[in-house]
Amino acid sequence: MAQPLMPHATASWLVDNTSLSFEQIAEFCGLHILEIQAIADDTATAKLTGRDPVRAHELTMEEIEKGQANPDYSLNMLKGPEQIRRTKGPRYTPVSKRQDKPDGIAWILRHHPEISDGAIGKLIGTTRTTITAIRDRSHWNIANITPKDPVTLGLTTQRELDALVAKAAKAAGIEAPVDNRLEGDREALIEQLRAERTAAAHAAEAAENGEVAAPAEHTAESLFKQ
């Protein structure tokens, strides 16, 4: 399924400007529902500037209205962003993020040793020499390298990393990790997130009218921990 060109920024706009459910936004943007919760709660690692998918001609207002009327409706993208064909050579990384590459490489080496150096190089956009230096701790800046999730650092997407992990696990004959965080209480968590969003809207309205809103009994975080 095609995704918006800037999924996190698009999700931020949809959270702020529509009454779509977190599940609908997550599905449309290709993100995890907990990422949408973090965006809604302003707890994401970076403050996002919303990107209007309607102005970007990726979604129509009619689709948004259909989704708002039916929480089970899946939004259909008007058109997917043009895919840029990769050329041979390392992946381009913005200058502001290049200093984060060693941290992302160290994280992959620690958590997914089954991934080959060549695959890591293509994913992060680095050289085998750098990967080897980090692995054997001969890198010139090894004292300051801290393993960090490359997705959080913005060096790759969760989908690309998951696909690479699954491919490497299959080649190594091991079982790929499965995200079970939402099993069992998944529907309950989704309903709770919706309820919290509605309660927050009511609280804001009550505050404008000088009223005191009743506190919520439970939070999605407490439900998730149960």
N, C-alpha and C positions, 0 to 999 in steps of 0.2 A: 504494500500500500504506500502511495506517495505521501510525503511529509512536507510540512511548510519549510521554507528555506531557513528560517530562524525559529526552530521549535520552542525554545525556552521563552524568547521574547513574544512569540505568538501566544503561548500559553498565558503569559502575564497579562496580555491585553484581553484575552477571553475571560480570565478570572475577574478582571476589573470592570469589564464593560458588558458582560452577559450574565445570565442566570443558568448557564449550562452547568451540568454536574461535573465534578472533578473527573469522573470516569470518562465522560464524553470528551473532555479536553485532553485527557491523557491519551486516549485512543487516537484522536485526530492528530495530535502533535508527536505521537510515537514516544511518549515519556512514561515513566512509572507514576502511578497515582500519588505516591508519597512525595514525588518531586513537585507535583501540582499543589499538594498540601503545603509544602515548604514555601512555594512561591506565594500562595495565599496568605501565609502567616508571616511573610517577610523574613523568613529564616534561611533563605537561599544564600549560598556562599557569596554571591554578588547581586547588588541591586540591579534589577533588569528594567530596561526601557521597553515598554510594550510596543509591539509591531502589529498594526491593523491588517489582518488577513483579507479584509474586504477591499481595502485600498490597494493591496498587493495582488488583487484578482486571484486569490487562492480559495476564497470562500465567499458565498453570497449571503446577504441578509436573510433571504428566504430559507437557506439551510440553517442558519442560526435560530430563526424563529421556529422551524420544525423541531430542532433539538430542544429548545426551551419548552416547547409544548409537550414533548415526549422524552423523558429521561432515558428511555431505552433506544432512542434513535441514534444511529451512527452518522456523523457528519461526512458528507462527500466533498472532496476537494474539487474545486473548479478546474484547476490545472496544477500540476506539480512543477516545482522549480526546474529550470533547465539543468540537466546534469553536466557537470564539467568533467570532461574526460581526463583521467590521470595520464600523465606522460611518464616515461621512464625517469627514474631518479627519486630522491627522497621527497616525502610529503612537505609542502610548504607550511611553515609555522610562523605566525606573527612574531615580530621581534620581542614584544612584551612578554611572550610566553616561552621563549627559547630557554630562558634560565631555569624554567620548571622541568625541562626534559629529563635531566638526571634523576629528579625525584620520581617522575612517572616510570622511568626505566627500572629504578630500584624496586618500585612497588610490584611491577610485573615479575621481575626476577624472584621476588620473595614469595608472591602468592600464586604464580603460574609458571613454575620452572619448566613445564612441558612445552612452552611456546619457544620456538626456535629464534635464534638471534636475527635471522633474516626477516622473520615475520614481525618481530618487535621493531626492527629498523623501518619497515614499511609503515607500520601503524603509527609510530611516534615521529618518524622522519629523522632518523639518526644513523650513525655508522656502526658497523660491527666492532670497530676499535673502541668506541665509546662504551658500548655495551660490555665488552670484555673487561675494560678498565674498571667499570662499576662492579662487575661480578667478582673480580679478584681484588677489589679494594685498592687498586693502584691509581685510580682517578685523582687528578691533581687537587680536586675540591671534595674528596670523599668525606672529610670531617663535617662538611656542611650539607651533605646529601641526606635527606629524610624521605623514606618511601611514602609517596602520596598517590592516591587513585588518579590515574591520568584522565579519567572522565571528569572528575571534580576540577582538575587543573585546566580543563578545556583543550587538552591535546588530542582527544578523540571523542567519539560518541559511545554511549553505552551499547548501542546496537552493534557497532563495529567490534568493540571489545568482546562482547558476548559471542559473536560469530567466530572470532579468532580463537577464543577459549574452547568453544565447542569443537572447532576443526582440529585444534592441537590435541584435545583430549581424545578424540576419535582416532587420530593417527597414533597416539601413544597407547591406545587400548585401555583407557581409563574412563570412568563415568564422569561426564561434565557436571559441574555443580548446578543445582536447581534452586531457584529463588522460591522458598516456601513461606516467606514472611506473611503472605495474606491468606494462606490456606486456613480453612475452618471458619475464621471470623471475618473473612473477606467481605461478605455482603453486609455484615453488621458494621464493619469499619467504614464502608462506603456510606451507609445510611447515617452513621454518626458524623462523618465529615460534612454531609449535606446539612444535617441538623445544626451543626456548629456554625456553618456558613449563614444559615437562616437566622440563627440566634444573634450572630454578630451584626447582621443587617438590622434586626429589630432593636438591638442595643444602641446602635448608632442613631436610629430614628428616635428612640426614647430620649437619648441625650440631647438631641436637637430640640425636643419638646419640653426639656427640663424634668423628665421623668427618670425613675430609677429602675433599670431592667433587672429582672430576677437572674441570679447567677446560674450557669449550667451545672448540672449535677455531675456530669462526667465529661472527660475530654477524649478525643480520639486517641491521644497518646496513652492514657490510662487503659482504654479498652484494648489497645494493641498489645499492651504488656500483660493482659490477663491470659 
